[in-house]
Amino acid sequence: MTAEKTATERARPEPIKAVPVRHPGRWVTVAVLAVLAAMFLHVLLTNDAFQWSFMIDHMFRPPIIDGLVRGTVLMTISAMLIGVALGVVVAVMRLSPNPILRGVAWLYTWFFRAVPRLVLLAVFGNIGILWSRIEFGVPFDTHLGRLFGIDNLELRLFGFDSRDLLTGFMAGLLGLALSEAAYMAEIVRAGIQSVDPGQTEAAGALGMTRGQTLRRVVLPQAMRVIIPPTGNETIAMLKDTSLLMYVPVSMELFFQLDAVGKRTFQIFPMYVAACLWYLLLTSVLLVGQYFLERHYGKGYGRSERARFRLRNVTAESGGAPGGTETAR
């Protein structure tokens, strides 16, 4: 027995001595990044052009806060609500079997995706040139009166000056919302098409209408695909509100910061303040996007906790991935 044990021990190979792979390139990259970070911090702390005290003193003043809340934040929320709602309608039209609806939806997305938002805002800001006054009633009433021998026939119910309605805020809202709807239409269309067609067929077999199928079956499953690009579009919309100064909209964050910089001849500190404000707002949106993605991503893939438990179960079962215990 002892001889057999000794022979077995001699036949068993020695344990492998694993030598970790060296990665000198990584350490060189880390060193270069550390040097660049130190240089950047040195510029921030020692360069007098930043004017940190002046910047902090002016970036929290009431006009700046009003422009932030009543301009940037309100415009972002309003434009995204209109853009998402209209985008869903256009996406459904794009997927409709009706060729006219498909053609109109394609024409809409083609136009508003082709024209830059800055150009759209400039056009909507000057749209009062086309119609100085907007009136509702029977069209061509003057020509109809002449046809029947009546001079100065007026069949107009009411009207208003276009400049009273198309203020700077409304013109900017229309430009941003209509442009955003074209992008959201493509995002929603991709999300709807990602859902298995069998889901729609099953809903139809249960007697659900197309509208009920869309609201209760298709869109809830498509949200997992729709939410990430929609979050990116929201962040892009937040940054694009800075273009409103070309409408112009005075009650806006970047407009107010730019005005302070030009009035005090401190342009660069106010531009840095604008960067800080947009970084803060974007960070808040990123946190909200993370929780939305986690909420609508339930049931898809495995979480980190599941992976961790699976590794533990695999280790306890002797390395066999198909152990009897399953990760929950």
Secondary structure as GFF3:
##gff-version 3
##sequence-region A 1 328
A	DSSP	alpha_helix	2	11	.	.	.	ID=ss1
A	DSSP	alpha_helix	24	46	.	.	.	ID=ss2
A	DSSP	three_ten_helix	48	50	.	.	.	ID=ss3
A	DSSP	alpha_helix	52	58	.	.	.	ID=ss4
A	DSSP	alpha_helix	62	66	.	.	.	ID=ss5
A	DSSP	pi_helix	67	73	.	.	.	ID=ss6
A	DSSP	alpha_helix	74	94	.	.	.	ID=ss7
A	DSSP	alpha_helix	99	114	.	.	.	ID=ss8
A	DSSP	alpha_helix	117	125	.	.	.	ID=ss9
A	DSSP	three_ten_helix	127	129	.	.	.	ID=ss10
A	DSSP	beta_strand	133	137	.	.	.	ID=ss11
A	DSSP	alpha_helix	141	147	.	.	.	ID=ss12
A	DSSP	beta_strand	156	161	.	.	.	ID=ss13
A	DSSP	alpha_helix	162	165	.	.	.	ID=ss14
A	DSSP	alpha_helix	168	193	.	.	.	ID=ss15
A	DSSP	alpha_helix	197	205	.	.	.	ID=ss16
A	DSSP	alpha_helix	210	213	.	.	.	ID=ss17
A	DSSP	pi_helix	214	218	.	.	.	ID=ss18
A	DSSP	alpha_helix	219	240	.	.	.	ID=ss19
A	DSSP	three_ten_helix	241	246	.	.	.	ID=ss20
A	DSSP	alpha_helix	253	264	.	.	.	ID=ss21
A	DSSP	alpha_helix	267	296	.	.	.	ID=ss22
A	DSSP	alpha_helix	304	316	.	.	.	ID=ss23
###
